[in-house]
């Protein structure tokens, strides 16, 4: 995990160094939260993978996690002029992490640039797994209560519902952010204008996709054209090879 306070599911979790490669993630308020207990279960299911932050065990005060020295992708995009080929690589690696989670019966439910970290070589590590762990038949075994922000929330009748399609929609918004450097509809507030986002998305009025490279992938994520995240990975790999 990166350095600095991190707001997750309505409470602040703070990383503290244990050693040069390990962070302790703990809530501001004493005691292990239900969300962190769920995250522990989900991370144990995921195990080791190059696109997933490494889980190093539980601690009396929280979770022991891999330290990602280059911090959050959100900050990196704000502070660095990232070339388009590098952006597509980052988008591809993000999709690889999501695809692996889905193959492990995990729904992330909060895919966002703030929940993507960068290791020493600027490869991505997904973090903050407080979504859902499913059984092979789709039963929810564990839920950390995570949900997308307004710019990443696929409109649906039951706002508690989540599946691969809702994650792919959020992945589309995240790829948009990676490529453009800002979230969709930055003129609207994701809390105060939540109803506006929902209205726009229900009508199919997505942010104009004049972003050039990668725009078709974003459109397909938002438009429900992908059956699996693996298809997103394949399209981004093909795009990367053209650059």
Secondary structure, 3 states (H helix, E strand, C coil): CCCCCEEECCEEEEEEEEECCEEEEEECCCCCCHHHHHHHHHHHHHCCCCCECCEEEEECCEEEEECCCCCEHHHHHHHCCCCHHHHHHHHHHHHHHHHHHHHCCEECCCCCHHHEEECCCCCEEECCCCCEEECCCCCEEEECCCCCCHHHCCCCCCCCCCCHHHHHHHHHHHHHHHHHCCCCCCCCCCCCCHHHHHHHHHCCCCCCCCCCCCHHHHHHHHCCCCCCHHHHHHHHHHHHHHC
